[in-house]
């Protein structure tokens, strides 16, 4: 036997569990399955159940689960504190694996068995729990994002009503009141961000240094560090670029030459928050972002492609400044990031994202 694998299919109230093994011939065998409650008592029962079926302590045990909203978090945290190897995979990744392995039906039991097999066969990355500080900050930044989406939806509704055949003053008044309320809530959220960051002097100093870069404000940096757990899980910029969905994917086979574009298979909150700062650094003529924009725009003549190239560069530079605890210096030649500008900017397909931050 090479490995024990436990797959957890987690919902709001229940967890479907499957305990599997894989031998040296890569044969995966389901040893046991059960259902427990998604509660502290259920987590304790789960640990006891796994211990009973783990006959050989020296053989590694991997616990695999999907990132299903927030429902997996308490279970993952409990198991991590108990010293188990926990891996959290994206639902898309799990779905593609099940399809590739020939699964046609879908239910909780089948999913649990299929992902137990994935945990046995694959060398999965360990889950790193986000710290409470960054978790609280992420709650605030994502609420700001939702408020901006609501504000945009209401503004669009107002515009549509103005073009309607008949007007309704009461509806228009209600929409205006909703917009006023959202504006007040946004002011409150901005204060919460500043207060939360200032509660940690070390982080506040780092954020202040990065914000010396013209066009980048506190909310941008707050969103980036909240979504990445303070960049703790990233050893290099390529990992971060992939996590944010700025990595390049190709479509080529034989004589077929498809379009090369960014994957967008990553954290959309990061791409969204970098939309406006990319405009800012170009407007303020910040080097080398302005040079990158002009150079790439001269090649293909599409502004948005060039702005997305600037977004990616901004992300990498902020990551480097955070790791080095430095202010931005346009004349500094030792910032460690690698660009593939021609490939990135010429092969890019991009859709505009929402504007979430004011300069």
C-alpha positions in Angstrom: 0.0 0.0 0.0 1.3 3.5 -0.9 -1.2 5.9 0.4 -4.5 6.4 2.3 -6.9 8.9 0.7 -10.0 10.4 2.3 -12.4 12.4 0.2 -14.9 14.8 1.8 -17.9 16.1 -0.1 -19.1 19.0 2.0 -22.4 20.8 2.1 -23.9 23.2 4.6 -25.2 20.5 7.0 -23.6 17.2 5.9 -20.3 15.7 4.9 -20.1 12.6 2.7 -16.8 10.8 3.4 -15.0 8.1 1.5 -11.9 6.3 2.7 -9.7 4.7 -0.1 -6.3 3.1 -0.5 -3.9 2.9 -3.5 -1.3 0.1 -3.8 2.0 -0.2 -5.7 0.1 -1.2 -8.8 -1.9 2.0 -8.6 -5.1 0.2 -7.9 -7.5 2.4 -5.9 -9.8 0.5 -3.5 -12.7 2.0 -1.5 -12.5 0.7 2.0 -15.3 2.6 3.7 -17.8 5.4 3.3 -20.1 7.3 5.7 -22.0 10.5 6.3 -21.4 12.9 9.2 -22.7 16.3 10.3 -20.9 19.4 9.4 -20.3 20.4 13.0 -17.5 20.2 15.6 -19.0 16.9 16.9 -19.1 15.6 13.4 -15.4 16.5 12.8 -14.5 14.6 16.0 -16.4 11.6 14.7 -14.6 11.9 11.4 -11.2 11.9 13.0 -12.0 8.7 15.0 -13.4 7.1 11.9 -10.2 7.8 9.9 -8.0 6.5 12.8 -10.0 3.2 12.9 -9.5 2.6 9.2 -5.9 3.7 9.0 -4.3 0.3 9.8 -0.7 1.4 9.1 0.4 4.6 10.8 3.6 4.9 8.7 1.6 5.2 5.4 0.7 8.8 4.5 -2.9 9.9 4.6 -4.3 12.7 2.4 -7.6 14.4 3.0 -9.1 16.0 -0.1 -12.1 18.4 -0.3 -13.6 21.0 -2.6 -13.6 24.7 -2.0 -17.4 24.9 -1.6 -18.1 28.5 -0.6 -17.4 28.8 3.2 -18.8 25.4 4.2 -15.5 23.6 4.0 -13.6 26.1 6.1 -14.4 24.9 9.6 -13.7 21.3 8.8 -10.5 22.1 7.0 -9.3 24.2 9.9 -10.2 21.5 12.5 -8.3 18.8 10.5 -5.3 21.0 9.9 -5.0 21.7 13.7 -5.2 18.0 14.3 -2.1 17.5 12.2 -3.7 15.9 9.1 -2.5 16.7 5.5 -5.5 18.6 4.0 -5.8 19.6 0.4 -8.5 21.9 -0.9 -9.1 21.7 -4.7 -11.2 23.9 -6.9 -14.6 22.5 -8.0 -13.7 22.9 -11.6 -10.5 20.8 -11.2 -12.5 18.1 -9.4 -15.2 18.1 -12.1 -12.7 17.7 -15.0 -11.0 14.9 -13.2 -14.3 13.0 -12.7 -15.2 13.5 -16.3 -11.8 12.3 -17.5 -12.1 9.2 -15.3 -15.4 8.2 -17.1 -18.0 9.1 -14.5 -21.4 9.7 -16.1 -23.7 9.9 -13.1 -23.3 12.4 -10.3 -24.3 12.3 -6.7 -22.6 12.9 -3.4 -21.4 9.3 -3.0 -20.0 9.0 -6.5 -18.2 12.4 -6.1 -16.7 11.3 -2.8 -15.4 8.0 -4.3 -14.0 9.8 -7.4 -12.2 12.5 -5.5 -10.8 9.9 -3.0 -9.3 8.3 -6.1 -7.9 11.7 -7.2 -6.4 12.2 -3.7 -4.7 8.8 -4.0 -3.3 9.2 -7.5 -2.3 12.9 -7.5 0.4 14.7 -5.6 -1.9 17.5 -4.2 -0.7 20.7 -2.6 -1.3 21.2 1.1 -4.0 23.7 2.2 -2.6 26.7 4.0 -5.3 28.4 6.3 -5.7 32.1 5.9 -4.8 34.1 9.0 -7.6 35.8 10.9 -6.2 39.3 10.1 -6.4 38.7 6.3 -9.7 36.8 6.6 -11.3 39.8 8.3 -9.8 42.1 5.7 -11.1 40.0 2.8 -14.6 40.1 4.2 -14.4 43.9 4.0 -12.9 44.2 0.6 -15.4 41.7 -0.9 -18.3 43.6 0.7 -17.0 46.7 -1.1 -16.9 44.8 -4.3 -20.5 43.7 -3.8 -21.6 47.3 -3.0 -20.0 48.6 -6.2 -21.9 45.9 -8.2 -25.2 46.9 -6.6 -24.4 50.6 -7.3 -23.7 49.9 -11.0 -26.9 47.8 -11.3 -29.1 50.5 -9.8 -27.4 53.2 -12.0 -28.2 51.1 -15.0 -31.8 50.7 -13.9 -32.1 54.4 -13.5 -30.8 55.0 -17.0 -33.2 52.5 -18.4 -36.2 54.0 -16.6 -35.3 57.5 -18.0 -35.8 56.1 -21.5 -39.1 54.3 -20.7 -42.4 55.4 -22.2 -43.8 56.3 -18.8 -42.1 57.6 -15.7 -42.7 56.7 -12.1 -41.5 59.2 -9.6 -41.8 56.8 -6.6 -39.6 54.2 -8.3 -37.0 56.8 -9.2 -37.1 58.2 -5.6 -36.6 54.6 -4.2 -33.6 54.1 -6.5 -32.0 57.4 -5.5 -32.4 56.5 -1.8 -30.8 53.1 -2.4 -27.8 54.8 -4.1 -27.4 57.2 -1.2 -27.4 54.3 1.3 -24.8 52.4 -0.8 -22.6 55.5 -0.9 -22.7 55.8 2.9 -21.9 52.1 3.3 -18.9 52.5 1.0 -17.6 55.3 3.2 -18.0 53.1 6.2 -16.2 50.2 4.5 -13.3 52.4 3.5 -12.8 53.5 7.1 -13.0 49.9 8.2 -10.2 49.0 5.8 -7.9 51.8 7.1 -8.6 51.0 10.7 -8.0 47.3 10.2 -4.7 47.8 8.4 -3.6 50.4 11.0 -4.2 47.9 13.8 -1.0 46.1 12.6 1.9 48.5 12.4 4.1 46.2 10.3 1.4 45.7 7.7 0.4 49.3 7.8 4.0 50.4 7.0 4.3 47.9 4.1 1.0 49.2 2.6 2.1 52.8 3.0 5.3 52.1 1.1 3.5 50.5 -1.8 1.0 53.3 -2.0 3.8 55.7 -2.8 3.4 54.2 -6.3 1.1 56.8 -8.0 -2.2 55.3 -9.1 -2.2 52.6 -6.4 -4.4 53.3 -3.4 -4.9 51.5 -0.1 -8.0 49.6 -1.3 -6.0 48.0 -4.1 -3.2 46.8 -1.8 -5.7 45.7 0.8 -7.6 43.5 -1.7 -4.4 42.0 -3.0 -3.0 41.0 0.4 -6.5 39.8 1.6 -6.9 37.5 -1.4 -3.4 36.1 -1.2 -3.1 35.8 2.6 -0.3 38.4 2.5 1.4 36.6 -0.4 2.5 33.9 2.1 1.8 30.9 -0.2 3.8 32.2 -3.2 7.5 31.6 -3.7 7.8 33.5 -7.0 5.9 35.8 -9.3 4.9 33.1 -11.8 2.8 31.3 -9.1 1.1 34.6 -8.3 0.4 35.4 -12.0 -1.2 31.9 -12.4 -3.2 32.3 -9.2 -4.7 35.6 -10.5 -5.5 34.2 -14.0 -3.0 36.3 -16.0 -1.0 33.2 -17.2 -0.9 32.5 -20.9 -2.7 29.6 -22.5 -2.2 28.5 -26.1 -4.4 26.6 -28.6 -2.2 24.9 -31.1 -2.3 21.5 -32.7 -0.7 20.5 -36.0 -1.5 23.2 -38.6 -4.1 24.8 -36.3 -3.1 28.0 -34.7 -5.7 29.2 -32.2 -5.7 32.4 -30.2 -3.3 32.9 -27.3 -4.9 34.5 -24.4 -4.8 34.8 -20.6 -6.4 31.9 -18.8 -8.7 33.8 -16.4 -8.6 30.6 -14.4 -7.8 32.3 -11.1 -8.8 34.9 -8.6 -11.2 37.3 -10.3 -11.1 39.7 -7.4 -7.5 40.4 -8.1 -8.0 41.1 -11.8 -11.0 43.3 -11.0 -9.2 45.5 -8.4 -6.2 46.0 -10.7 -8.4 47.4 -13.5 -8.4 51.0 -12.5 -4.9 51.3 -11.1 -3.6 50.2 -14.5 -5.2 53.3 -15.9 -3.8 55.3 -13.1 -0.1 54.4 -13.6 -0.4 55.2 -17.3 -2.2 58.5 -16.7 0.5 59.5 -14.2 3.2 58.4 -16.6 4.8 56.0 -14.1 7.8 54.2 -15.4 8.1 51.4 -16.6 4.3 51.0 -16.9 3.8 53.8 -19.3 6.6 52.4 -21.5 5.0 48.9 -21.5 1.7 50.4 -22.4 3.1 52.5 -25.3 5.3 49.7 -26.6 2.5 47.0 -26.7 -0.1 49.5 -28.0 2.1 50.3 -30.9 2.3 46.6 -31.8 -1.4 45.8 -31.9 -3.4 49.0 -31.4 -5.8 47.6 -28.9 -5.8 49.7 -25.7 -7.4 47.1 -23.4 -4.8 44.4 -24.2 -2.1 46.9 -23.2 -3.9 47.8 -20.0 -4.1 44.2 -19.0 -0.4 43.8 -19.6 0.0 46.7 -17.2 -2.3 45.0 -14.7 -0.1 41.9 -14.7 3.1 44.0 -14.3 1.5 46.0 -11.5 0.7 42.7 -9.6 4.3 41.4 -10.0 5.8 44.7 -8.9 3.5 45.0 -5.8 4.4 41.4 -4.9 8.1 42.2 -5.1 7.8 45.4 -3.1 5.8 43.6 -0.4 8.3 40.8 -0.1 11.3 43.2 0.0 9.5 45.7 2.2 10.5 48.6 -0.1 9.0 51.7 -1.6 8.6 51.9 -5.3 11.6 53.4 -7.1 11.2 53.7 -10.9 15.1 53.8 -11.3 15.6 50.6 -9.3 17.0 47.9 -11.6 17.0 44.9 -9.2 13.2 44.2 -8.8 13.1 40.5 -9.5 10.3 39.9 -12.0 10.3 38.4 -15.5 8.3 39.7 -18.4 7.2 38.0 -21.5 5.7 41.2 -22.9 5.5 40.3 -26.6 3.9 37.0 -26.0 1.6 38.4 -23.3 0.4 41.5 -25.0 0.2 40.3 -28.6 -1.8 37.2 -27.8 -4.1 38.6 -25.3 -7.9 38.4 -25.3 -9.5 40.4 -22.6 -12.9 41.7 -21.5 -13.2 45.0 -19.5 -13.8 44.5 -15.8 -15.9 46.7 -13.5 -14.4 49.9 -12.1 -14.1 49.4 -8.4 -11.8 52.1 -7.1 -11.6 55.8 -7.5 -8.3 57.4 -8.1 
